[in-house]
């Protein structure tokens, strides 16, 4: 009688464990644990290797933006060159009268030496 009661109890435990809802709950728990373990491992790797991961992330962003960069980079380079040329012309135009006076003085000094 006791053995039968024990067998029925074990059978009930096995039935409960094999119910679809119990299997789903167990699967969710195991997946949750796996995800938590993976997240913890990634977090530790990030803490230990910040610079390489940051470089890889920046390279990934640049790779994602490679087509827009190819499209807009020539125009941006042209704008920067135009801006640099304009600034250089501004400095040249400001320096031109001073250079002419200095050149004139040098030429006059050369004539005085002769």
C-alpha positions as CSV (number, residue, x, y, z in Angstrom):
1,X,0.0,0.0,0.0
2,X,2.8,2.4,0.9
3,X,4.6,1.5,-2.3
4,X,1.5,2.2,-4.4
5,X,1.0,5.6,-2.7
6,X,4.7,6.4,-3.4
7,X,4.4,5.3,-7.0
8,X,1.2,7.4,-7.5
9,X,2.9,10.4,-5.9
10,X,5.9,10.0,-8.3
11,X,3.5,9.5,-11.2
12,X,1.7,12.7,-10.3
13,X,4.9,14.6,-10.1
14,X,6.0,13.3,-13.5
15,X,2.6,14.2,-15.0
16,X,2.9,17.7,-13.6
17,X,6.4,18.1,-14.9
18,X,5.5,17.0,-18.4
19,X,2.4,19.3,-18.8
20,X,2.9,21.7,-21.7
21,X,2.6,24.7,-19.4
22,X,5.3,23.3,-17.1
23,X,7.6,22.6,-20.0
24,X,7.1,26.1,-21.4
25,X,7.8,27.6,-18.0
26,X,10.9,25.5,-17.6
27,X,12.1,26.6,-21.1
28,X,11.4,30.2,-20.3
29,X,13.4,29.9,-17.1
30,X,16.4,28.3,-18.9
31,X,16.4,30.8,-21.7
32,X,16.2,33.6,-19.2
33,X,19.2,32.2,-17.3
34,X,21.1,31.8,-20.6
35,X,20.4,35.3,-21.6
36,X,21.3,36.6,-18.2
37,X,24.6,34.7,-18.3
38,X,25.4,36.0,-21.8
39,X,24.5,39.6,-20.8
40,X,26.8,39.3,-17.8
41,X,29.6,37.9,-20.0
42,X,29.2,40.7,-22.5
43,X,29.2,43.3,-19.7
44,X,32.4,41.9,-18.3
45,X,34.1,41.9,-21.7
46,X,33.1,45.5,-22.3
47,X,34.4,46.5,-18.9
48,X,37.7,44.8,-19.6
49,X,38.1,45.8,-23.3
50,X,36.6,49.2,-23.7
51,X,38.9,50.6,-26.3
52,X,38.8,47.7,-28.8
53,X,35.1,47.5,-28.5
54,X,34.7,51.3,-29.0
55,X,36.9,51.1,-32.1
56,X,34.9,48.2,-33.5
57,X,31.7,50.1,-32.8
58,X,33.0,53.2,-34.6
59,X,34.1,51.1,-37.5
60,X,30.7,49.5,-37.7
61,X,29.0,52.8,-37.8
62,X,31.3,54.0,-40.5
63,X,30.6,50.8,-42.5
64,X,26.9,51.4,-42.2
65,X,27.3,54.9,-43.4
66,X,29.7,54.1,-46.2
67,X,27.2,54.8,-49.1
68,X,26.2,58.3,-47.8
69,X,29.8,59.1,-47.1
70,X,30.8,58.1,-50.7
71,X,27.9,60.3,-52.0
72,X,28.5,63.4,-49.9
73,X,32.3,63.3,-49.3
74,X,33.3,64.8,-52.7
75,X,31.0,67.8,-52.2
76,X,32.3,68.3,-48.6
77,X,35.9,68.1,-49.8
78,X,35.1,70.7,-52.5
79,X,33.5,73.0,-49.9
80,X,36.5,72.7,-47.6
81,X,38.9,73.4,-50.5
82,X,36.8,76.4,-51.5
83,X,36.8,77.7,-47.9
84,X,40.6,77.2,-47.6
85,X,41.1,79.0,-50.9
86,X,39.0,81.8,-49.8
87,X,40.8,82.2,-46.5
88,X,44.2,82.0,-48.3
89,X,43.0,84.7,-50.8
90,X,41.9,86.8,-47.9
91,X,45.3,86.6,-46.3
92,X,47.1,87.1,-49.6
93,X,45.0,90.3,-50.4
94,X,45.7,91.6,-46.9
95,X,49.5,90.9,-47.3
96,X,49.9,92.2,-50.9
97,X,50.2,95.9,-50.1
98,X,52.7,95.2,-47.3
99,X,54.7,92.9,-49.5
100,X,54.9,95.6,-52.2
101,X,56.2,98.2,-49.7
102,X,58.7,95.8,-48.3
103,X,59.9,94.8,-51.8
104,X,60.2,98.4,-52.7
105,X,62.3,99.1,-49.7
106,X,64.5,96.2,-50.4
107,X,65.0,97.3,-54.0
108,X,65.9,100.8,-52.8
109,X,68.4,99.4,-50.3
110,X,69.9,97.3,-53.1
111,X,70.3,100.5,-55.2
112,X,71.9,102.4,-52.4
113,X,74.5,99.6,-51.8
114,X,75.6,99.7,-55.5
